[in-house]
Amino acid sequence: MNIIGPDYLVFGVDDLAACAEFLTAFGLSPVGVDDHGGLFEALDGTGLIIRKKDDPELPAPLPTATMLRQQVYGVRDASDIEAIAAELGKDRKVHQLADGTIETIDDHGFALKFQVTKRRKLEMPAEKINAPGAPAQRGPNELGVWDGMPAKPRSLSHQVLFVPDLDVAVKFYCGRLGFVITDELTGAGPFLRPKANDDHHTLFFIRTPEYMKGIEHLAFHMGGPTELMVAGSRFVKAGYESFWGPGRHKFGSNWFWYFNSPLGTHFEYDADMDKHDDEWVARAAPMGPEASQMFLLQHRDKWAPGPGPKQ
């Protein structure tokens, strides 16, 4: 089962206009958006779909406050859809749509959809650095940062789910869909990587009571730490509230900056995530501040040195 990762996350929201404004300011591009909602996409075509929470075309909501209504996973080709349908059809209803996609639910009741991925292949340079002792990546007169530089989300990276039973979640995603555990924060939950993606994780579980079941945050990959910092700074300047960061995680090594949102979940810019293959041996560390980040910074308004007050 060559699952790549999330193509789309689908939300049923309270305030469609506020969510559309937020997503656009975050750097996602509206595609086919109207009074009923629509797609907001990253540069590779992955992204979020929002609808009014009472839209009859949405999957049924979970019996909690979460606005997440469906996770849409991209796979390599139609044979993967067939394999997933055959496996999950053993013990649950799998609905096949006219376009070849399939819909079902996982063992916690989260609505899932599987499709041949809609991702567009990106051919864009990564952030370049210059360091003593290594060949320069930026040549003479090539700037590393400038006013107006592009800093757009490149791809939907991952989502983090609140679940009451980690064993049930792991058994379904690893045992049935071929995900593997890359690392684990004991006391919280595991990081999972699907077969057709070498990112450290596209999914992470946090154990919570049943009434909290839903999505804790979602993340989009940026082109590097500088893009992350530029995008986050612009987002703060636009009036949106920073929740955590900027900083850099230990597990995954990815830079992060989280923001509050009107979609009932946190949004993360991330950058420079570790890559893994099947030879990787999963680590474990107790959940806590030391395991959660290598370092944490705090955003502040711009400042410049100058003479002190006159004595």
N, C-alpha and C positions, 0 to 999 in steps of 0.2 A: 504494500500500500504506500505509494509514493506521495504522501501528504507533504506539501511545501510549507504551509502555514496559513494564517488568516488572510483571505482576500478582502473580506468586508466584515465589519461588525454592524449589526442593525439595532437601532434604538427606537423606542416609542417614547416621545418626550412631551413635557407639559407645555413648553413655550418654544414653538418651532422657530419663530423669528430670532429669539435670543440665541438659540443653538446654532442657527445658520450664521449669525454674526460672529459668534465665538469661533466656529470652525474655519470660517474664511480668514479671520484675524490670525488664527493658529498657523495658517499657511496652506490650507487645503483648498482645492479648486472646485467650485460648484459645477456639477454636470447634470443637466436635465432637471434642475431644481425648480419647483413651482410651489403653489400654495399648499400642496400635500407633502412637501419634503423632497428628498432626492439624495443623490450621491455627492459626497465631498471627497475628492481623491488626492492622493499623493502623486508624485511625479511618475511612479510606475503603474498607476491605475488602481492600486489598492486604496482602501479608505473606509469611510463610514457612510451608512445610509440612515437617514432620520425620517421618521414619520410621526404624525400626531399619535398620541398614545392610544386613542380610540379607533385608529385606522383598522377596518375589518380585515385587511390583507396581511396584517402582522400576525406572527405566531402568538399564541396565548402567553400572557405574562406569567412570570414566576409569582408565587404568593408572598412576595417580599417587596421592598421599596425599589429594587433595582429597575432601571430603565432599559437594560440590555434585553433584547428580544430574540436575537439569533446570532450565532457565529457561523460565518460562511467560509469554509476551508477550500483552498485551491489545491488541486492535485495535478499530476503531470499529464495524464491522458485518460481516455474513456475506460480503459481496462481497469484503472484504479477505482473508478466509480463502481464498476461491476463488482470488484473484489470487496469493497466496503459494503455494498448492498447485500452481498451474499453473507458476509460475516455478521453484520448487525441484524439482518433479517432472521437470524436463528432464534432471537428471543424478543424482538420488538417490531413494531410496524415501521416499515421504510416506504416512504411515498416517493414514487418516481414522477417527475414533472415532464411535460412535453419537450422541454429543451434539453433533456438528458441529465439534469441535476437530480439529486435525491435529498430528501429531508427526513429527519428523525429527531429523537431526543436522546441525551445521555442518561446515565444512571442517577444523576441528581436533578433531572428535569430540564436542563438547559437545551434549548432548541438548536439543532445543528443542520447545516446544509453543506453539501459537497458538490463542487463543480470543477471542470477543467479550468485551470487557473486563468484569470483575466489579466495577470500581471504582464506589463510590457517590459522588455529587456532594456535596462538602463546602460548607457555608455557615457559615463560622466567621470571626470577625474575625482579622486579622493583629495582630502586636504593634504597639502605638501608642507614639509617642515625642513628647516635647515639646522644642522647641529654640528658642532665641532667634532672632528674625527670621522665624519661620514660625508660622502659626496652631497653637494647641495641639491635639493629637490626643486627649489625655486632659483632660477638663474638671475643674473644681474638685471635690476630694474623691474623684476616681477614681484608685485606686492602680495603680501599675505593677508591683508585686511584693508578694506576701504569702505567709505560711506556708500551705501547703496548696494553693497555686495549681495548676491543672491544667497538666501538661507531658507530653503523650502524643504518640508518633509519629503524624503525620497521614497519611503516604503513603510507600510504598516508592519511593525516589528513584533509585538506580542501583546497579550492580555493577561491579567492576573485575576483569578476568580476566588471568591470566598466560597468555601464548601464546608459542610459539617463533618464529612467523613473522608479523610485522605486515602484510606485503603480502597474505598469504592472508586474514587476518582482515578487513582493510579491503575487499578485493575482494568478499568474501562479504556483509558487512553493508551496505556502501555500494552496491556494484554490483548486488546481488541483492535487497536488502530496503529500499533507499531511505534509509538513514541518511546524514547529512552530518557532515563533520569540522568542529568548531567551533574547536578549538585543538589544539596538539600540543606535548608536551614531548619534544624531540629527545633521543634516547638512551633514552627510555622508550616513549612511544607516544601515540596520538591520543585525544581526547575526541570522542564521537559523540552526535548528537542524531537521534532518529527523526522522520519526517515530521509526525506528529500530536502533537508535544510541543515546546513552545518552551523547555524547560529547557536550560541550557547543555550538559548531558550526562545521558544515562541509562546510558551504557556508556563504559568507558575500558579500553584495553589497555596492558599492560606486557610488554615483551619479556623472556622468561626462557628458560632451557634447557628442553628437552622434559620432563625429569623433574619440573619444577615446575608443569606445566600445571594450571590450576585457578582457584579464586577467591581474590583477594587481600583484598578487603573488599566490604561492601555497606553501603548507607546508607538512612536514613529521614529525610524532611523533618520538621522541627519548625515551630512557628508563629512563630518568631523567635529571635534570639540569647538573649533572656532565658529562653525555654522550654528552649533547648539547655543553657544553663548550669545551670538548675534541675534538669533531668532528669539531666544528667551528674553533678552534685554528689550527687544522691540515689543514683545508681547506685554511685558510689565509696563512699558511706556504707554501702550495702548489702553492701560487701565485694568488688565487682568491680574488676578491674585496668585502670586507664587505660593506653593504649598510646601515644597521640599527641594532644596538645591539652590544653586548648582553644586554638583559633586561628582564622585566616581565610585561606583559599586565595586566590591571585591569579587563576588561570584558573577562572572560574565565580563568583568572589567569595564563595562560600559559607563561612559559619562551619562549623567542624568540631570534633568530639571523638570519638576512636576508642578502642575497648575490645577487649581480648582476649576470646575466647569459647571454649566447649567444642565449637563447630561447625567448628573448624579454619580459621576465618577471622576477620578483624576486623570489628567492627560500628561504624558511624559514626552519630552524630546530626549532621544538617546543617541549615542554615537560611539563608534569604535568598540563593538562587542567582540568577544572572543569567538573563535571558530573551533569546532570539535569534530572528531570522527569516532568510529566505533572502538578505537584503541584507548580512548579517554577513560580514566577511572574516576568515578564520581567522588566528590569530597562531601564532608558534612561539618557543620559548625553550629553551635547554639545560636538561635535567633537573638539579636540584640544590636545595639549601635555599632560595636566593633566589627561584627560580621556583615553588617548591612552596607557599610561604606568604607572605602579607604580614606577618604577625606570629604569634608563638607564645607562649602563656602556659603557666604551670605551676600545676596545682592544689595547694593546700595546705590544711591544717586551718584552721578559722575562728580568728580572732584578734581581739583588741580592744586598743586603746591603754590604757595605765595608767601609774601611777608606776613608775619604775625601782627597782632594788634600793636598799635603805637604805644610805647611805654611813657 
